[in-house]
Amino acid sequence: MRWLKIPKSSGVRICLAAAGWLAVIAALHFYLNAPSRTGKLVRMGYMPVVTNLAAPLVDYVTRSDKVHFEAVKFSSFSDMGQAFRSGAIQAAFIIAPLAIRLFEQGVPLKVVYIGNRNESTLVVRAGLKIDSASDLAGKTIAVPIFYSGHFLALRRYMREHHLGKNAINIVQVPPPDMPAALASAQIDGYFVGEPFASEAIASGIGKRFLNVESIWPKFICNVLIVREELICAHPRWVRRLVAMAVGSGLWAQTHEDEAIKIVSSYWGMEPRVIEYTFSHPPGRFRFDLFVPVAAEFNQIASEMRTDNLLRANINVGAMVEDRFASAARRYFAGPVDKLSSIRWSPGKGPRMQAAQK
């Protein structure tokens, strides 16, 4: 399907046109999906992975607010990308290379926040003799999608260990289906964001081969993208969304049990699996590197070009909008364990005071 592109014009014209388009989308979603609500609704796509931890927490605490940020769970990143492209969702916690691909295709978007780092793991089937890079030769390893950091990290790992381009059979499998595919021997391993790797490890069907940070320090898995028309029409909403995403991650580090209880109901996953994820190893995830930086996205784009996933010579830095995350970083300055801005209200969940500013 061919999609309309916003023509080059002045900032005012773009914002006015975008605001009009947003109004149509908002009215349509209100009529079809939320006839009983009196507030505003912003739909955000997400996958049930730790790097998207903010999505269910933000949904949880804004259900009765004037602006509800509704978390819409997807089973595949490709479906989420299509929903974002069409305007069915206005924000998405999406895998970074796919965001770059959408930008290359002309989808009007900005990256406003980075999910936590160090949360992706390569697991292999228990019982297989896979202890070194050479043991991966001839094996079938799944990634969520070819436009993923996991695919790029695996290809980088292969180059560093002098494995041929076709030494590993890399296939695409939606993350929720990966543990079952491993258990049934359809694949020999998979590279994915947690907790899907821990699900296989905890059950005994898989074993940890490597953590992504060992081959790609400060690896970016998922980012939060928002449609440009939302920024033009409602910058305060975007500022609030980003502040709450940042606050929820920092809050979860010091309120792990409460966070797990909330997200497990959204993810449809046993709390024990998520608990295992956070404790093996403990303190692995980093929630403090959330400001998007153009240089990091240029690095991802370079890796994509190496693997022929990016054709156009585009200015990737133009998709980065750091003002909202930078403002949140200034607000939440200080030790993570002393954040007085985040408190727990019984029956309501984490209330991020920063979000109300």
CORNOR-V143480 format. One record per backbone hydrogen bond with DSSP energy under -0.5 kcal/mol. CO is the residue of the C=O (numbers start at 1). NH is the residue of the N-H. E is the energy in kcal/mol with one decimal. If there is no record, write none. Layout:
CO;NH;E
CO;NH;E
This chain:
10;14;-2.2
11;15;-2.3
12;16;-2.5
13;17;-2.7
14;18;-3.0
15;19;-2.8
16;20;-2.0
17;21;-2.2
18;22;-2.9
19;23;-2.3
20;24;-1.8
21;25;-2.3
22;26;-3.3
23;27;-2.4
24;28;-2.3
25;29;-2.6
26;30;-2.4
27;31;-2.3
28;32;-2.4
29;33;-2.8
29;34;-0.9
30;34;-1.0
34;37;-1.2
40;68;-2.9
42;70;-2.3
43;90;-1.8
43;91;-1.6
44;72;-3.1
45;93;-3.1
46;74;-2.4
47;49;-2.6
49;52;-1.9
50;53;-2.0
52;55;-1.4
52;56;-0.6
53;57;-1.2
54;58;-3.1
55;59;-2.2
56;60;-2.5
57;61;-1.8
58;62;-0.9
59;62;-0.9
59;63;-0.5
60;63;-0.5
62;65;-1.3
66;40;-3.4
66;68;-0.5
67;69;-0.6
68;42;-2.6
68;70;-1.0
70;44;-3.2
70;72;-0.6
71;73;-0.6
72;46;-1.9
76;80;-1.5
77;81;-2.6
78;82;-2.0
79;83;-2.2
80;84;-2.3
81;85;-2.5
82;86;-2.1
83;87;-0.7
83;88;-1.6
83;89;-1.2
84;87;-0.7
90;227;-2.1
91;45;-2.5
92;94;-1.1
92;225;-2.8
94;223;-3.0
95;98;-0.7
95;99;-1.6
96;100;-1.9
97;101;-2.2
98;102;-2.5
99;103;-2.1
100;104;-2.5
101;105;-1.6
102;107;-2.3
103;106;-1.6
107;109;-1.0
108;228;-1.6
110;112;-0.6
110;226;-2.0
111;321;-2.7
113;224;-3.1
117;286;-1.6
119;194;-3.1
120;212;-2.4
121;123;-0.6
121;192;-2.1
122;209;-3.0
122;210;-1.5
123;190;-2.3
124;207;-2.5
125;128;-1.7
128;130;-1.7
132;135;-0.8
132;136;-0.5
133;136;-1.6
134;137;-1.1
136;139;-2.2
139;141;-0.6
139;169;-2.5
140;188;-2.8
140;189;-1.1
141;171;-2.1
142;191;-2.7
143;173;-2.3
146;148;-1.8
147;98;-0.6
148;152;-1.8
149;153;-3.0
150;154;-2.3
151;155;-2.4
152;156;-2.3
153;157;-2.5
154;158;-2.3
155;159;-2.1
156;160;-2.5
157;161;-1.4
158;163;-3.2
159;162;-1.5
164;167;-1.8
167;138;-3.6
168;170;-1.0
169;141;-2.1
169;171;-0.5
171;143;-2.5
174;177;-2.0
174;178;-0.6
175;178;-1.3
175;179;-0.5
177;181;-2.0
178;182;-2.3
179;183;-2.5
180;184;-1.9
181;186;-2.1
181;187;-1.2
182;185;-1.4
188;125;-2.5
189;142;-2.3
190;123;-2.7
190;192;-0.5
191;144;-0.5
192;121;-2.8
193;196;-1.1
194;50;-3.3
195;199;-1.9
196;200;-1.0
197;200;-0.6
197;201;-2.0
198;202;-3.4
199;203;-1.2
200;204;-0.8
200;205;-1.2
200;206;-1.9
201;204;-0.7
205;126;-2.2
207;124;-2.4
210;122;-2.8
211;214;-2.0
212;215;-1.8
212;216;-2.1
216;219;-1.2
219;118;-0.6
219;221;-0.6
221;96;-2.5
222;115;-2.0
223;94;-2.5
223;225;-0.7
224;112;-2.7
224;113;-0.9
225;92;-2.5
226;110;-1.9
227;230;-1.1
227;231;-1.3
228;232;-2.5
229;233;-2.5
230;234;-2.8
234;237;-0.6
234;238;-1.6
235;239;-2.6
236;240;-2.3
237;241;-2.8
238;242;-2.6
239;243;-2.3
240;244;-2.4
241;245;-2.2
242;246;-2.7
243;247;-2.7
244;248;-2.6
245;249;-1.6
246;250;-2.0
247;251;-2.6
248;252;-2.4
249;253;-1.1
250;254;-0.7
251;254;-1.0
251;255;-1.0
255;259;-2.5
256;260;-2.6
257;261;-2.0
258;262;-1.9
259;263;-2.7
260;264;-2.2
261;265;-0.8
262;265;-0.7
262;266;-1.0
263;267;-3.1
264;268;-1.6
264;269;-1.5
270;273;-1.1
270;274;-1.2
271;275;-2.8
272;276;-2.2
273;277;-2.0
274;278;-2.0
275;279;-1.2
276;280;-1.1
278;283;-0.7
279;282;-0.9
281;280;-0.6
281;284;-1.1
285;287;-0.5
286;117;-2.4
288;290;-0.7
290;114;-1.9
290;292;-0.5
293;296;-0.9
293;297;-1.3
294;298;-2.3
295;299;-1.7
296;300;-1.9
297;301;-2.5
298;302;-2.2
299;303;-2.1
300;304;-2.3
301;305;-2.3
302;306;-2.0
303;307;-1.4
304;309;-3.4
304;310;-0.6
305;308;-1.6
312;314;-1.7
314;316;-1.3
315;318;-1.6
316;319;-1.9
317;320;-1.4
319;111;-3.4
319;321;-0.5
322;326;-2.6
323;327;-1.9
324;328;-1.9
325;329;-2.4
326;330;-2.0
327;331;-1.9
328;332;-2.7
330;333;-1.0
335;338;-1.7
336;339;-1.0
338;340;-1.2
339;342;-1.2
341;343;-0.5
341;353;-1.7
343;345;-0.5
343;351;-2.1
344;346;-0.6
345;348;-2.6
345;349;-2.1
349;345;-1.5
350;352;-0.7
351;343;-1.1
351;353;-0.9
352;355;-1.3
353;356;-1.5
354;357;-1.4
